[in-house]
Amino acid sequence: RRFVSTTNEHKNMGTLKKQLEKLFEVSLKETVPDVVDVEPLVAACAGNNNAMSLWSKIKGKDTRFKGPQPVGQTIMKNLPQSEMIESCSVAGPGFVNIVLSKKWMAKCIQKMLVDGIGTWAPSIQVKRAVVDFSSPNIAKEMHVGHLRSTIIGDTIARMLEFSNVEVLRRNHVGDWGTQFGMLIQYLFEETPNWEEAGESAISDLQAFYRASKAKFDEDPAFKARAQQAVVRLQGGESQFRTAWARICEISRREFQVIYQRLGIVLEEKGESFYNPYIPRVLAMLNDQGLIEESEGARVIKIEGHNIPLIVVKSDGGYNYASTDLAALWYRLNEEKADWIIYVTDVSQQQHFDMAAKRAGWLPSQANLYPKTSHVPFGLVCGEDGKRFKTRSGDVVRLVELLDEAKSRCKAALVERGKDAEWTADELEQTAEAVGYSAVKYADLKNNRQTNYIFSFDQMLNDKGNTAVYLLYAHARICSIIRKSGEDIEALKQTGEIVLDHDDERALGLHLLQFAEVVEEALTNLLPSTLCEYLYNLSEYFTKFYSNCQVVGSAEQTSRLLLCEATAVVMRKCFHLLGMIPVYKI
Ligand code: ARG
């Protein structure tokens, strides 16, 4: 059993919050040595909130204190000397406010510039994670729901990788369902010479799927033959396997086009991969007495659910749930993952997690590893607020969506005369970077649980909380640095950051909260947290830049370094969100 995983070891500085917690831990031990188990309560904006709850614990017992306020005073007094702290005060009923030292903040930022943003990675308690995302179904259209899963899952994987977790990016494609009986039978009947005909027999996979589905629904005799075909495929008959493999291959190639365009890396381990493991896994669960007979099917009863989890259908076949149980077993035992994350739409409640808890594969307490997390997301809607469709009512083809994002961006650049200023390549690359980033950011910036409205006009607006605005903000910072004529790499080593102006300080503090935000986004599996941080960063920068002259000022060196630090953190955010930065506009 590996219920406890060890913390990764890095030379990173840890979050601001953790560093403050360490100081308060020391003080609390000193202040109330008799009270065990006090966790330091540090708020994000540098303060401590232990006094109130402590007071209710020690009231009447510890006569040194007359109320929560003095407890706070003592906590403050007992804080160890630290270069982090400039001053502190106690507010209200014992809240300890900390003013961070400007010098210390400046030093941290400078150190990051020299040692790299990797030193600001959060460290989380996980060694190896499986992120199960994208996962479209073979032969069916990869629809906008899969686009959401792809974008959200990729970001989660990127944040984990940044936090030094080994990530197994898994594409759990639907390549083993009953639809294959229908597809294969249709292929055999419509194109008897399919083996020689090669791929021309199925040039348009979606059309092929629709036609075979129509026949399946209309013709009961065909339906029966199709069901027979599934049995023969799953029995391993070679002709059926060959046809199956061919259909999968064509589909795979289409998915790959999308992944390539979006810069998504993931490894296919589809449903069929886990099929050989199902009998063993079910036998194990059966030995534990977890599997029961119900109306001809084999089921696992789940506490608190009226409907049991079917693991063997009444016809003896396996299903989506049995595959997922086998996959979970494999991920825990063969791949030794301690965090398994599923990114699917809200409708897919993860019943098999609960089955796994019953079997003792997973600890029942939510804060222990290994654990599984389901990352549900809402619908993509059209501007009419209804499920996103084309004008003719078809599902929206992702390739066309990306094409349009790119061509709209290109048109906007041409309108601003960039075609005369830039090479054709630069124009093309910028349009692509901005267009695809816009599609991703528009999805990620919403709380993923809510439905969101897909609107090119909104996502490609260069004002407001959009990728276009943010990418341009970054490009503008880069151009400030370029125009100064200074060698920024040299300045990192020799220059010094000073945070005297209020707006410099505010920007600096926000930069320092980066690690904390990534950690929070990961804990809650909410990429929107990072988007919000990024947008606020650009706001802090704007305020700083409008009130603090950079080029030509006495503080030029420090302020250029602050510009650079902002650009570095922005680029890391872009990277984590799967966006591509641009350097000039
Ligand atoms: N293929 C499924 C779908 O399109 C998603 C698979 C999610 N992953 C899993 N392990 N069940 O809805």
Residues whose N, C-alpha, C, O or C-beta is under 5 A from the ligand:
A	BS01	LIG	D132 S135 P136 N137 H172 V173 G174 D324 T344
